[in-house]
Amino acid sequence: MLRERRLERGLTQQQLADRVLLSKSQISDYENKRYIMKVPVAKVIADTLGCRIEDLYEWHYRNPEES
């Protein structure tokens, strides 16, 4: 979801990384799901991209009654 939000804003990975004080490789790792963003990082990125933190994650809901 991060990649989509970044591209909507017309930013490269490097441009986003520079704005949020992370490395380009960290942005790539988050986009390719090698690492999951912690909430403080997601907050900074969301603020920079003008979206909600929830917009940066894929959400999978499980019905507890189906367990």
N, C-alpha and C positions, 0 to 999 in steps of 0.2 A: 504494500500500500504506500510505503514511503516513496518508491520510485514514481508512482503515478502522481502523487502530490507534488513531488519535485519537478517533474516534467510539465505539469500544469502551470507551474510558475516560471517555466522556461530557464531553469537553472541546471548547470552541470553538477556532477558530484563534487568537483573541486570548488565551485562557487558556493554551494551549500556548506561544504566543510569549512571554508574560510569564514563564512558568516556565523557559524555555530562553534568555531574554535575546536574542530575535530579534524582528523586526517581524512583524506579521500578514501583510504582503505577502510576506515571505520564506517563511513557512509555506505560503501560497497558491501561490507559485511552485514550491515543491517538490511539493506535492500535485498540481498541474496539469502537472507535468513540464516546466516552462519552464526549470528549472535542476536539476541533479543535486546532491544533498547530498554534500559531502566527508565523508570518514570521521570526522573529529573532531566535526563537527556531528551526523552520524548517531548517534554514540556518546552524545552528550548527550541527544538526543531519545529514543533507545532506552532509556537509563537512566530518563528521566523517565516514559516510557510503560510501563516494566516489560516490555520485549520485547527481542529480539535485534536487532542491526543488520541482519541478513539479512532480518528481517521487514519492513523499511522499503523494500526494493527489489524490483522485478520482475526475476526472473532468467530469462534465455533461454540455454539451452545449445545449443551447436552440436557436432555430431559431426564431428571433424576428418577422418574417413574419407569424409564426404559432400562435402567441398570440391571 
